[in-house]
Structures are given as C-alpha cells and as structure tokens.
Amino acid sequence: SVGTGITMYPHGGAAFAGIVTTGGLLDVNGGVSIAGLNENQVIFGAASGGLQDSANLTFDSSTLTVTGTLDVNGGASIDNVQIGVSGNNEIDTASGNLTIDSAGGTVTVDDDLIVSNNSTFTGTIDIDDTTQSTSATTGALKVDGGVGIAKNLNVGGNLTVTGTTTFNGGTITLGDA
C-alpha cells in the first residue's frame, strides 16, 4: 500500500479509491472496464464531463440502432440513396433509379404531387374524385395536351365535342342503349 486510497499489487496493477487525475496521456493496454456502462450501448460524453450510455443508441458490431429522433444536418447517404445531400428536402440516388416499395403494398402521398417528367403506369389508375365536367377545362381529370387512347373508350355520361370530329374507318352506331 502506497498512500491513502492506493493499493499496489506485486505482479502489476493498482487499485485506486477516489478520484484519479492524470496530467498527461493515460495509456491503457488491455481495455477499460467502467461500472455502470452496458454492453452494446454507445458511449458518449455527459454534461458533467463524464461518460454515459443510453439504451436508445446501440451498436452490436454490425448494426447501429437509434431509438427516437435522428437529427442529421448536411444530409445522409445510405448505400445508393441520398437524403438531403443534393438539396434540402430532396431524396435521390447517387446513381440508378429510385424505387419506393412498401411492405403493405400502398404508398400514400398526403400533399399535391407534381411530376416534372414523363410518367409510366403499369397498373390501373383509379381517380375517385367525382367533380362533374362542364367544359374542356373542368372535371376530375383535366389534360392540357392531346390524349391518345389505344383501346376502347367508354363514356358513362354525355359526350360533348367542341371542334371537328373525324371518324377513320369502323362502324358508327347511333341509338338508345
């Protein structure tokens, strides 16, 4: 025993009772064990200057898990997907296409959706808005350009055509159905 609160062991090692202060580098070869810290919980600095961990931030040598809010300034890249990297409020890819695929089978957009390039839909499109059309610029579906329809067109209400109507071949049948 050397001094109050210090125990020196003959084959190396020491035990300290109380606060230990070092004025330089503390070099530990063999690991540090700190009571009160838990396995797989990430250690970070506490307001008091000490070390602490949290069950909300864990790492098991392959997966970092954050429980709660993750606040990332400057953007984040996860594999090829970039969030806020190219611009604020932007999700894109470093290369290739971006696929949004939910396990439940539905992706919901709660705000207006503006598509600034061509779009291709491989499934059916169901427009549930029931706004009546009273002109070429009103109704549930409004198209500013021409419309090409490769298959049948069925109209459940009245058909009003403004402009020239051209029928190219086929049979025109008029009558009450």
Backbone torsions as a table, in degrees:
resi	resn	phi	psi	omega
1	SER	NA	128.2	178.2
2	VAL	-123.1	113.2	178.4
3	GLY	73.3	168.6	-178.7
4	THR	-75.2	126.8	175.1
5	GLY	84.2	5.0	178.9
6	ILE	-120.1	128.9	175.2
7	THR	-119.0	123.1	177.9
8	MET	-102.6	134.8	-178.9
9	TYR	-101.3	142.5	-172.7
10	PRO	-64.1	-27.8	-177.9
11	HIS	-106.6	28.9	179.4
12	GLY	100.9	153.9	178.8
13	GLY	99.0	156.9	179.8
14	ALA	-152.5	154.2	175.4
15	ALA	-122.2	133.8	-178.7
16	PHE	-118.2	132.9	175.1
17	ALA	-108.5	112.8	-178.7
18	GLY	114.8	-163.0	-176.7
19	ILE	-85.6	135.2	176.3
20	VAL	-112.0	126.0	179.8
21	THR	-117.7	133.2	175.4
22	THR	-120.3	139.9	-178.4
23	GLY	-89.6	-5.2	-179.8
24	GLY	-137.5	-153.1	-178.4
25	LEU	-70.5	134.3	172.5
26	LEU	-101.7	109.0	-175.9
27	ASP	-101.9	114.3	-177.7
28	VAL	-114.6	117.5	179.2
29	ASN	-108.5	95.3	178.6
30	GLY	138.6	4.5	175.6
31	GLY	100.2	163.7	-179.8
32	VAL	-129.3	134.7	175.8
33	SER	-114.7	122.0	-179.2
34	ILE	-119.8	118.7	179.9
35	ALA	-63.0	141.1	177.1
36	GLY	97.9	-13.6	176.2
37	LEU	-93.9	147.0	-173.4
38	ASN	-110.4	150.5	179.0
39	GLU	-59.6	138.6	176.4
40	ASN	69.9	1.9	176.7
41	GLN	-95.2	131.3	-176.6
42	VAL	-70.0	134.2	-178.9
43	ILE	-91.9	137.1	177.5
44	PHE	-144.8	166.0	-177.0
45	GLY	-73.3	135.3	177.8
46	ALA	-90.4	162.6	179.1
47	ALA	-59.2	-29.0	-179.0
48	SER	-77.1	-6.7	-177.1
49	GLY	96.9	-7.2	178.9
50	GLY	-87.4	-166.1	178.1
51	LEU	-112.6	146.7	176.2
52	GLN	-147.4	167.8	174.9
53	ASP	-132.9	173.2	-178.7
54	SER	-148.2	140.9	175.9
55	ALA	-68.0	-13.8	179.2
56	ASN	-81.9	-8.0	-179.3
57	LEU	-136.2	102.3	-175.2
58	THR	-126.7	154.8	177.5
59	PHE	-145.1	123.6	-177.5
60	ASP	-109.2	28.5	-179.4
61	SER	82.2	-8.2	174.6
62	SER	-137.4	-24.3	-176.3
63	THR	-129.1	125.1	173.1
64	LEU	-95.1	122.1	-178.6
65	THR	-113.9	127.4	177.0
66	VAL	-116.4	120.5	175.8
67	THR	-105.0	119.7	-175.2
68	GLY	117.2	-159.4	-176.2
69	THR	-84.7	133.0	174.5
70	LEU	-107.2	113.4	-178.0
71	ASP	-105.6	107.7	-177.7
72	VAL	-117.2	118.2	176.0
73	ASN	-101.6	135.9	-178.9
74	GLY	98.5	-0.8	176.3
75	GLY	93.4	168.1	-179.9
76	ALA	-144.2	141.8	174.2
77	SER	-117.3	126.7	177.1
78	ILE	-123.1	108.1	-170.1
79	ASP	52.9	-118.7	-177.5
80	ASN	-92.5	-10.7	-176.4
81	VAL	-88.1	132.4	179.6
82	GLN	-115.8	132.4	177.1
83	ILE	-119.9	115.0	178.4
84	GLY	70.9	15.8	-179.8
85	VAL	-86.7	-51.8	-178.9
86	SER	-74.4	-27.5	179.2
87	GLY	-173.6	154.3	176.7
88	ASN	-59.1	143.3	178.3
89	ASN	62.8	27.1	-177.5
90	GLU	-123.5	133.1	173.5
91	ILE	-114.6	123.2	178.9
92	ASP	-148.6	-172.1	178.7
93	THR	-120.4	153.6	175.1
94	ALA	-70.8	-30.6	174.7
95	SER	-159.7	155.5	177.1
96	GLY	78.6	-171.6	-176.2
97	ASN	-89.3	160.9	176.0
98	LEU	-108.7	125.6	179.5
99	THR	-114.4	128.0	173.8
100	ILE	-108.9	118.3	-174.7
101	ASP	-141.3	111.2	-179.3
102	SER	-90.1	148.0	177.9
103	ALA	-65.0	-29.5	-179.3
104	GLY	-81.4	-11.7	177.3
105	GLY	93.2	-0.6	-179.4
106	THR	-133.0	131.8	171.8
107	VAL	-109.7	123.7	-177.3
108	THR	-106.7	130.6	174.5
109	VAL	-111.5	117.6	-174.8
110	ASP	-86.4	-11.3	-178.1
111	ASP	-117.1	177.7	175.6
112	ASP	-58.5	142.1	179.8
113	LEU	-112.4	118.2	178.1
114	ILE	-111.4	121.5	179.0
115	VAL	-109.2	120.0	-173.7
116	SER	-99.3	11.0	177.4
117	ASN	-142.8	-177.0	-178.9
118	ASN	-61.8	151.2	178.5
119	SER	-131.2	143.4	176.6
120	THR	-127.0	129.4	178.2
121	PHE	-116.2	127.8	-179.5
122	THR	-99.7	-12.3	176.9
123	GLY	-106.3	-174.9	178.3
124	THR	-75.6	155.9	176.5
125	ILE	-116.3	123.1	-177.8
126	ASP	-116.7	114.1	178.6
127	ILE	-101.9	114.4	-175.1
128	ASP	-90.1	-5.9	178.3
129	ASP	-67.1	135.0	-176.3
130	THR	-108.2	22.8	179.6
131	THR	-60.8	126.5	-179.8
132	GLN	-73.0	146.3	175.8
133	SER	-97.7	129.3	177.4
134	THR	-119.6	-2.8	178.3
135	SER	-160.9	-178.9	179.9
136	ALA	-71.0	-10.5	-177.6
137	THR	-117.1	15.6	178.9
138	THR	-127.7	165.6	176.9
139	GLY	119.0	177.8	-177.8
140	ALA	-72.0	-28.5	177.6
141	LEU	-127.4	119.4	179.3
142	LYS	-120.8	128.5	-178.2
143	VAL	-121.6	122.9	-178.4
144	ASP	-76.8	-28.4	-179.0
145	GLY	-104.0	-170.8	178.4
146	GLY	-70.6	166.5	-179.8
147	VAL	-126.4	126.0	174.3
148	GLY	-106.3	127.1	-178.4
149	ILE	-124.5	116.7	-174.5
150	ALA	-80.4	-20.9	-176.9
151	LYS	-125.1	-163.4	-175.1
152	ASN	-61.8	151.1	173.0
153	LEU	-121.0	120.6	178.6
154	ASN	-113.7	126.4	-178.7
155	VAL	-113.1	123.6	-177.4
156	GLY	-88.6	-11.9	179.2
157	GLY	-121.7	-158.8	-179.0
158	ASN	-71.0	151.7	176.3
159	LEU	-114.0	119.7	177.3
160	THR	-118.6	126.7	-179.8
161	VAL	-120.5	126.0	174.8
162	THR	-109.4	124.2	-177.3
163	GLY	111.1	-174.9	-177.0
164	THR	-75.4	138.3	176.4
165	THR	-113.8	126.3	-179.0
166	THR	-121.0	130.1	175.5
167	PHE	-112.1	121.1	-178.9
168	ASN	-105.1	95.1	177.1
169	GLY	74.8	-179.5	179.3
170	GLY	82.3	-172.7	-178.0
171	THR	-114.6	136.3	175.4
172	ILE	-105.8	121.1	-179.3
173	THR	-116.7	124.2	177.4
174	LEU	-115.7	142.8	179.1
175	GLY	159.2	177.1	178.9
176	ASP	-88.0	132.9	-179.1
177	ALA	-101.6	NA	NA
